[in-house]
Amino acid sequence: MIAETVCSAVSAAGLGIAVVTAYRKRFLAAARIAAYSLVPVGLVMTGLVGWLADTAFSPVAWAGFGVLGAAWVIFAGTRAVERRRGGATRAERRAARGSGTDAVAPAASAPSLGPGTRQATGSATAPRATGATEDFSDIEAILKKHGI
């Protein structure tokens, strides 16, 4: 009963402000204010305000909101743990560990991924002759493939 009275008063005040705004020749703003001021009366007429008032003072409704909140916290927590682990199941992780060295570029002479084993070179500043030509041959193959 009080909620309906408050909503009616808010709507009446809004319509009064809309009339004053229209008197100042700001018709677009007045129409917008009138539309906003009719919303509380519409909510009262649909019964939504009564439902909200009944829900706000119901302990069962608040317990339901608590259960929904707990479900959301559990769901968010499991998603965070899943992201931290990488999101794979145990079988997927085992399969990924077993096939770690299978990733090879199509025309490469050595695997592109794998354990970091580097070969020692004669000097640290000079590149190896075979490694440099292999890199250029790969680039040349890519350019020829694209017609460049």
C-alpha atoms as one frame of an Amber mdcrd trajectory, in Angstrom:
protein
   0.000   0.000   0.000   2.779   2.422   0.874   4.819   1.395  -2.172   1.884
   2.146  -4.481   1.406   5.562  -2.891   5.104   6.410  -3.220   5.157   5.313
  -6.867   2.076   7.407  -7.626   3.636  10.453  -5.957   6.871  10.007  -7.902
   4.917   9.758 -11.148   2.867  12.853 -10.357   6.023  14.823  -9.542   7.651
  13.648 -12.768   4.645  14.688 -14.825   4.722  18.095 -13.134   8.388  18.513
 -14.084   7.508  17.461 -17.649   4.808  20.167 -17.833   7.269  22.829 -16.640
   9.851  21.620 -19.169   7.269  21.744 -21.970   6.321  25.286 -20.916   9.985
  26.251 -21.516   9.634  24.973 -25.119  11.830  21.922 -24.584   9.303  19.413
 -25.891  11.684  16.541 -26.577  13.058  16.641 -23.038   9.521  17.016 -21.647
   8.346  13.925 -23.511  11.331  11.969 -22.214  10.659  13.058 -18.614   6.976
  12.136 -18.971   7.923   8.688 -20.224  10.245   8.108 -17.280   7.645   9.362
 -14.822   5.026   6.891 -16.093   7.264   3.864 -15.361   6.505   3.664 -11.588
   2.751   3.734 -12.191   3.123   1.023 -14.833   5.082  -1.133 -12.393   2.348
  -0.715  -9.765  -0.362  -1.596 -12.287   1.419  -4.779 -13.413   1.814  -5.947
  -9.813   5.602  -5.996  -9.939   5.911  -3.544  -7.043   3.715  -5.750  -4.833
   5.761  -8.805  -5.762   9.007  -6.975  -4.953   7.607  -5.814  -1.610   6.540
  -9.363  -0.739   9.942 -10.692  -1.782  11.884  -8.080   0.175  10.227  -9.041
   3.455  10.208 -12.813   2.920  12.900 -14.852   4.719  12.440 -17.714   2.259
  13.193 -15.368  -0.661  16.359 -14.120   1.036  17.422 -17.711   1.718  16.882
 -18.398  -1.989  19.091 -15.443  -2.888  21.711 -16.827  -0.498  21.589 -20.240
  -2.184  21.930 -18.593  -5.611  24.901 -16.593  -4.337  26.575 -19.706  -2.963
  26.055 -21.503  -6.276  27.611 -18.556  -8.127  30.630 -18.518  -5.775  31.176
 -22.254  -6.253  30.867 -21.944 -10.028  33.274 -18.986 -10.178  35.743 -20.775
  -7.908  35.790 -23.895 -10.053  36.294 -21.779 -13.182  39.246 -20.007 -11.553
  40.843 -23.315 -10.551  40.254 -24.700 -14.039  41.939 -21.662 -15.628  44.883
 -21.983 -13.272  45.399 -25.638 -14.129  45.131 -25.025 -17.844  41.612 -26.329
 -18.323  42.509 -29.840 -19.463  41.462 -33.139 -17.975  44.050 -35.642 -16.751
  43.859 -37.707 -19.946  44.288 -34.611 -22.124  47.293 -33.470 -20.077  48.870
 -36.941 -20.334  48.349 -36.999 -24.102  49.820 -33.516 -24.446  52.887 -34.481
 -22.419  53.454 -37.602 -24.493  53.232 -35.822 -27.853  55.322 -32.754 -27.050
  58.011 -33.403 -29.710  55.625 -34.181 -32.604  55.218 -30.556 -33.708  57.412
 -30.093 -36.780  57.221 -27.475 -39.496  56.436 -28.975 -42.942  59.829 -28.372
 -44.619  62.002 -28.022 -41.542  64.989 -30.226 -40.968  64.559 -30.274 -37.160
  61.563 -30.204 -34.826  60.329 -26.690 -34.134  59.196 -27.544 -30.609  60.728
 -29.822 -28.084  63.174 -29.871 -25.231  65.601 -26.979 -25.411  68.735 -28.766
 -26.627  71.169 -26.377 -28.282  74.316 -27.405 -30.026  77.516 -25.666 -29.075
  79.068 -23.564 -31.844  82.664 -22.563 -32.413  82.102 -18.863 -31.682  79.211
 -17.194 -29.972  79.055 -14.188 -32.317  79.337 -15.873 -35.732  76.291 -17.788
 -36.964  76.705 -21.279 -38.289  76.856 -21.459 -42.045  74.433 -24.369 -42.359
  71.922 -22.865 -39.928  71.878 -19.538 -41.762  71.352 -21.170 -45.166  68.600
 -23.375 -43.773  66.803 -20.322 -42.448  67.084 -18.576 -45.815  65.945 -21.678
 -47.694  62.849 -21.831 -45.510  62.158 -18.169 -46.200  62.732 -18.676 -49.916
  60.306 -21.623 -49.920  57.664 -19.524 -48.202  58.151 -16.652 -50.646  57.964
 -18.998 -53.657  54.823 -20.552 -52.229  53.162 -17.132 -52.139  54.472 -16.166
 -55.572  56.872 -13.486 -54.438
